[in-house]
Amino acid sequence: MDPFSGEGELLTITTHFHTHAYTKVLEYDTSPLSPPNRSIARILQHRSRIALGQSRQVLSQLSSAKDAASQAIQALAHQSLGNDKGVELARELAETDGEDSVVQVVCGTVLAAAGEYEKAVELLGKHQGNLEAVALLTQIYLLQNRTDLALKEVQAAKRWAQDSLLINLAEAWLGLRVGGDKYQSSYYIYEELASTPSTTTASSLVAQAVADMHLNRLPEADATLQQALELDPHDAHARANQVVLACLMGRKRPDVEGLVAGLSDVDDGHPLVRGLGEMEARFDEAAGRYQARVAAG
């Protein structure tokens, strides 16, 4: 049984977590939950704190914990702080406690983020009906351009989790990769999330905007990204997609550069910022060599 399936009394808190409403996860009152579910909710709250940049607080709270689940959370916290200890601990737990569902998902996340996809897939493949593991495997396969394996993973899970939020999200990710009429199918999933008060988050709005861009509905995407930033002005994914959208809409270079600067202010390590910086450096290097040859001639 999947402890993070979101069924029964865990439905609300898991929905908050999977739609990135991390503050709502932390605000959730866990006292009425049964002891086993309270433990699961506590893990979700630790992960939410890490997502919100409170990793040091999590490490302090779990400093004396020796159980596998708590150590997996510590690995995630260390990685978020840029410590190599996180990946090292995740590798160790994958070997010693690979059957633990929390270790599978959390250490699988750490290994995947470190680019150790083979080890992550091996660990996640041990799951027994864990929807988070299915979702993470789907993301890894898509990162590896193995759409066939991602589709196989989702289709297999649909046989036992048809109406799950995570399966719906995985289908939406697949739809954006496959394209064609699947773009519209993905849009419907994201639109429902973004328009439902309990799941309206910056992340769901950004996803809807991305689907709009694929469908060439650029003004709609622009309005949705603005809405996302009204909810969370610091959402890096919203700002990154504003940069992409500005290019698609043919906006002037100063406007695009201003959006890039805004993204850098929020997250100077974002892949788009790093990628643009690397390309500018290569261009300057090539231009320098060309100028040197011209001067020599």
Backbone torsions as a table, in degrees:
resi	resn	phi	psi	omega
1	MET	NA	140.5	-179.4
2	ASP	-83.9	114.5	-178.8
3	PRO	-70.0	-16.9	-178.8
4	PHE	-109.4	24.8	-177.0
5	SER	-69.2	-21.2	179.2
6	GLY	83.5	17.6	179.0
7	GLU	-85.9	158.7	173.6
8	GLY	61.9	-135.1	-173.0
9	GLU	-73.1	-9.0	177.2
10	LEU	-92.9	-0.5	-173.2
11	LEU	-57.3	-47.8	-174.8
12	THR	-65.8	-48.2	-175.9
13	ILE	-69.1	-36.0	178.2
14	THR	-70.4	-34.6	176.0
15	THR	-63.4	-44.2	175.9
16	HIS	-57.6	-44.9	-176.3
17	PHE	-65.3	-47.1	-174.8
18	HIS	-73.8	-14.0	173.7
19	THR	-103.1	13.3	174.8
20	HIS	65.5	25.8	174.4
21	ALA	-87.9	66.3	-169.3
22	TYR	-66.3	-34.3	178.0
23	THR	-62.7	-39.3	178.0
24	LYS	-66.5	-32.5	175.8
25	VAL	-62.1	-44.0	-178.9
26	LEU	-68.9	-30.4	-179.2
27	GLU	-81.2	-11.5	-174.6
28	TYR	-67.1	131.9	179.8
29	ASP	-81.1	110.8	-177.3
30	THR	-92.4	-4.5	-174.9
31	SER	-60.8	-33.3	180.0
32	PRO	-77.0	-9.0	-175.4
33	LEU	-72.9	154.0	173.0
34	SER	-66.1	155.5	-177.6
35	PRO	-52.2	-45.9	179.1
36	PRO	-62.8	-41.8	180.0
37	ASN	-71.9	-30.3	176.6
38	ARG	-64.4	-36.6	177.7
39	SER	-65.5	-41.9	178.3
40	ILE	-64.2	-43.3	179.4
41	ALA	-62.3	-37.5	179.5
42	ARG	-64.0	-37.9	177.1
43	ILE	-63.6	-42.7	177.5
44	LEU	-62.0	-36.4	179.5
45	GLN	-69.8	-38.6	175.1
46	HIS	-61.2	-45.5	-179.7
47	ARG	-64.7	-35.0	178.4
48	SER	-67.2	-40.2	177.6
49	ARG	-61.5	-40.1	177.6
50	ILE	-62.7	-43.2	179.0
51	ALA	-63.1	-28.2	-179.8
52	LEU	-91.3	8.0	176.7
53	GLY	85.0	19.5	-178.0
54	GLN	-107.0	39.9	-175.0
55	SER	-63.7	-37.8	-178.8
56	ARG	-64.6	-36.5	177.6
57	GLN	-64.1	-41.1	179.1
58	VAL	-64.1	-44.4	179.5
59	LEU	-62.1	-37.6	178.0
60	SER	-65.5	-41.9	-179.2
61	GLN	-66.6	-31.8	-175.2
62	LEU	-105.3	15.4	-172.9
63	SER	-59.1	-30.9	-177.7
64	SER	-103.2	0.4	-177.6
65	ALA	-76.7	134.6	-177.4
66	LYS	-117.1	-6.3	-179.9
67	ASP	-69.8	157.1	-173.3
68	ALA	-61.5	-41.7	-178.3
69	ALA	-62.2	-45.2	179.9
70	SER	-65.0	-38.2	178.1
71	GLN	-67.3	-33.5	175.9
72	ALA	-63.5	-42.1	176.9
73	ILE	-62.6	-39.9	177.4
74	GLN	-61.9	-39.2	178.1
75	ALA	-60.5	-43.3	179.1
76	LEU	-63.9	-41.8	179.9
77	ALA	-64.4	-44.5	178.8
78	HIS	-60.7	-42.9	-179.3
79	GLN	-63.7	-39.2	-179.2
80	SER	-64.7	-23.2	177.7
81	LEU	-91.2	1.7	179.1
82	GLY	82.8	17.0	-179.2
83	ASN	-90.3	131.5	178.0
84	ASP	-62.3	-22.4	-179.5
85	LYS	-56.6	-30.6	-178.9
86	GLY	-61.6	-48.8	-179.6
87	VAL	-68.4	-39.8	179.0
88	GLU	-61.0	-43.7	179.3
89	LEU	-67.2	-37.6	178.9
90	ALA	-64.5	-40.6	178.0
91	ARG	-62.0	-43.9	-178.6
92	GLU	-63.4	-45.2	-179.7
93	LEU	-66.7	-33.4	177.7
94	ALA	-62.1	-32.3	179.5
95	GLU	-80.2	-40.8	-172.4
96	THR	-93.0	-27.6	-174.6
97	ASP	-135.9	38.7	-175.2
98	GLY	-66.6	-12.9	179.3
99	GLU	-88.2	-9.7	-179.6
100	ASP	-75.9	130.2	-174.4
101	SER	-66.0	-34.6	177.9
102	VAL	-70.2	-42.4	177.0
103	VAL	-59.8	-43.2	-179.7
104	GLN	-56.7	-51.3	-174.9
105	VAL	-75.4	-48.3	-174.4
106	VAL	-72.4	-46.3	178.2
107	CYS	-71.2	-31.6	173.4
108	GLY	-61.3	-38.8	176.4
109	THR	-63.5	-44.2	-179.9
110	VAL	-63.0	-46.8	-178.6
111	LEU	-65.2	-40.6	179.1
112	ALA	-64.8	-42.1	179.3
113	ALA	-63.6	-28.0	178.2
114	ALA	-84.5	-0.5	-179.8
115	GLY	83.0	8.5	179.4
116	GLU	-91.3	66.9	-172.2
117	TYR	-64.7	-39.7	-177.9
118	GLU	-61.8	-44.6	179.1
119	LYS	-67.3	-37.8	179.3
120	ALA	-64.4	-44.3	180.0
121	VAL	-64.4	-41.0	178.3
122	GLU	-60.0	-43.7	-179.9
123	LEU	-67.8	-48.7	-177.4
124	LEU	-66.0	-28.2	179.8
125	GLY	-66.9	-9.6	178.8
126	LYS	-85.1	-2.6	-173.8
127	HIS	-65.3	153.3	177.4
128	GLN	-121.2	81.1	179.6
129	GLY	73.8	39.5	180.0
130	ASN	-103.3	110.5	-175.1
131	LEU	-68.1	-31.6	176.1
132	GLU	-64.8	-37.5	177.2
133	ALA	-63.9	-41.6	177.4
134	VAL	-60.6	-45.7	-178.7
135	ALA	-63.1	-42.2	-179.5
136	LEU	-69.0	-40.0	175.2
137	LEU	-59.9	-41.5	178.8
138	THR	-59.9	-44.7	179.8
139	GLN	-63.7	-41.8	180.0
140	ILE	-62.9	-45.9	179.7
141	TYR	-61.7	-37.6	178.0
142	LEU	-67.4	-37.2	176.2
143	LEU	-63.8	-30.2	179.8
144	GLN	-89.2	6.1	-176.6
145	ASN	58.8	33.1	174.6
146	ARG	-106.3	67.9	-179.1
147	THR	-60.1	-31.5	-180.0
148	ASP	-62.9	-42.2	179.4
149	LEU	-71.4	-36.3	177.5
150	ALA	-63.3	-43.5	179.7
151	LEU	-63.8	-41.2	178.6
152	LYS	-61.8	-41.4	-179.6
153	GLU	-63.2	-45.1	-178.2
154	VAL	-69.3	-42.7	-179.4
155	GLN	-62.9	-37.6	178.6
156	ALA	-66.2	-41.1	-178.3
157	ALA	-69.9	-30.4	-178.8
158	LYS	-64.1	-19.4	179.4
159	ARG	-70.0	-21.4	-179.5
160	TRP	-127.5	1.1	-179.6
161	ALA	-147.1	53.8	-171.8
162	GLN	-58.7	-44.4	-171.8
163	ASP	-100.6	18.9	-177.9
164	SER	-75.3	142.7	175.8
165	LEU	-59.6	-43.5	-178.3
166	LEU	-64.1	-37.5	178.1
167	ILE	-68.5	-39.0	176.4
168	ASN	-61.1	-42.4	178.2
169	LEU	-64.5	-43.2	179.1
170	ALA	-61.3	-39.1	176.8
171	GLU	-64.1	-36.7	178.5
172	ALA	-66.4	-42.3	176.6
173	TRP	-59.4	-44.0	179.1
174	LEU	-61.9	-42.6	-178.8
175	GLY	-59.0	-40.0	179.1
176	LEU	-69.1	-26.9	177.9
177	ARG	-80.8	-42.0	-177.1
178	VAL	-70.3	-41.7	177.5
179	GLY	82.1	-162.4	-178.0
180	GLY	64.6	-136.9	-179.8
181	ASP	-70.4	-10.9	178.1
182	LYS	-70.6	-21.4	175.6
183	TYR	-58.5	-44.3	-178.6
184	GLN	-66.5	-38.6	177.9
185	SER	-61.6	-42.1	177.8
186	SER	-64.3	-41.1	-180.0
187	TYR	-58.6	-43.7	-178.4
188	TYR	-60.7	-39.5	179.4
189	ILE	-63.7	-48.0	-178.2
190	TYR	-69.1	-36.4	179.3
191	GLU	-62.4	-42.0	179.4
192	GLU	-62.5	-42.4	178.0
193	LEU	-63.7	-44.9	-175.2
194	ALA	-70.3	-26.1	-176.4
195	SER	-95.2	-6.9	178.5
196	THR	-93.7	121.4	-174.3
197	PRO	-49.6	-39.2	-176.4
198	SER	-72.2	-16.9	-178.5
199	THR	-124.3	14.5	176.4
200	THR	-79.6	104.0	178.7
201	THR	-132.6	168.1	176.3
202	ALA	-58.3	-38.5	-178.5
203	SER	-64.3	-43.8	-179.6
204	SER	-67.6	-34.9	177.9
205	LEU	-69.4	-40.2	177.1
206	VAL	-62.0	-42.2	178.7
207	ALA	-61.9	-41.2	177.2
208	GLN	-62.7	-40.9	179.3
209	ALA	-64.1	-39.1	177.8
210	VAL	-61.9	-43.3	176.9
211	ALA	-61.8	-40.3	177.2
212	ASP	-60.0	-41.1	180.0
213	MET	-63.1	-41.5	177.9
214	HIS	-63.6	-29.1	179.6
215	LEU	-90.3	7.4	179.0
216	ASN	62.0	29.9	175.2
217	ARG	-101.7	72.9	-170.1
218	LEU	-70.1	-43.2	177.4
219	PRO	-60.7	-38.0	178.0
220	GLU	-64.6	-40.6	178.3
221	ALA	-62.7	-41.1	179.7
222	ASP	-60.6	-46.1	-179.6
223	ALA	-64.4	-38.3	-178.6
224	THR	-69.7	-38.0	177.5
225	LEU	-66.2	-36.6	176.1
226	GLN	-62.8	-39.7	178.4
227	GLN	-64.0	-40.2	178.8
228	ALA	-61.7	-42.1	-178.5
229	LEU	-72.9	-24.1	172.8
230	GLU	-67.5	-35.1	176.9
231	LEU	-73.4	-40.3	-177.9
232	ASP	-146.7	94.1	-178.3
233	PRO	-61.4	-16.8	-177.2
234	HIS	-100.3	11.1	-179.1
235	ASP	-72.8	111.2	-175.9
236	ALA	-67.6	-34.1	-179.2
237	HIS	-66.8	-36.7	177.0
238	ALA	-64.4	-44.7	-179.3
239	ARG	-67.6	-38.1	178.1
240	ALA	-63.8	-41.5	179.7
241	ASN	-71.7	-24.3	172.0
242	GLN	-64.6	-37.8	177.5
243	VAL	-62.9	-48.3	179.5
244	VAL	-60.2	-45.2	-178.2
245	LEU	-64.2	-39.9	179.1
246	ALA	-60.1	-38.8	177.2
247	CYS	-66.9	-43.0	179.5
248	LEU	-63.5	-32.8	-178.5
249	MET	-87.5	-0.1	176.7
250	GLY	70.3	32.1	-179.9
251	ARG	-72.2	159.3	-174.4
252	LYS	-67.7	153.6	-175.4
253	ARG	-56.0	-44.8	179.0
254	PRO	-58.6	-34.4	178.2
255	ASP	-65.8	-43.2	-179.8
256	VAL	-66.1	-43.4	-179.9
257	GLU	-62.5	-35.8	177.3
258	GLY	-64.4	-39.1	177.8
259	LEU	-67.8	-38.5	176.8
260	VAL	-63.2	-41.1	178.7
261	ALA	-63.6	-39.4	177.6
262	GLY	-63.2	-40.1	176.7
263	LEU	-64.6	-43.1	-179.2
264	SER	-63.3	-35.5	178.0
265	ASP	-63.3	-35.5	-178.5
266	VAL	-81.2	-41.3	-176.7
267	ASP	-153.1	92.2	-177.4
268	ASP	-73.2	-7.1	176.3
269	GLY	-100.9	8.0	-179.1
270	HIS	-60.8	141.2	-178.6
271	PRO	-53.8	-35.4	179.6
272	LEU	-67.3	-41.8	178.4
273	VAL	-64.4	-45.9	179.5
274	ARG	-62.9	-43.4	-178.6
275	GLY	-62.8	-44.0	178.4
276	LEU	-64.2	-39.7	178.5
277	GLY	-63.0	-40.5	178.7
278	GLU	-66.0	-41.0	179.1
279	MET	-66.0	-39.5	177.9
280	GLU	-63.7	-39.3	179.8
281	ALA	-65.1	-42.1	178.3
282	ARG	-64.2	-41.2	179.1
283	PHE	-62.6	-45.4	-179.8
284	ASP	-62.3	-38.3	178.9
285	GLU	-64.9	-45.1	179.5
286	ALA	-65.1	-41.5	179.2
287	ALA	-64.4	-36.6	178.0
288	GLY	-64.0	-40.9	178.2
289	ARG	-65.5	-40.0	-179.7
290	TYR	-64.1	-44.5	-179.2
291	GLN	-63.9	-36.6	179.4
292	ALA	-65.0	-40.0	179.8
293	ARG	-67.7	-38.5	179.4
294	VAL	-64.5	-43.3	-179.6
295	ALA	-64.7	-37.9	-179.8
296	ALA	-68.3	-32.5	-179.2
297	GLY	-73.1	NA	NA
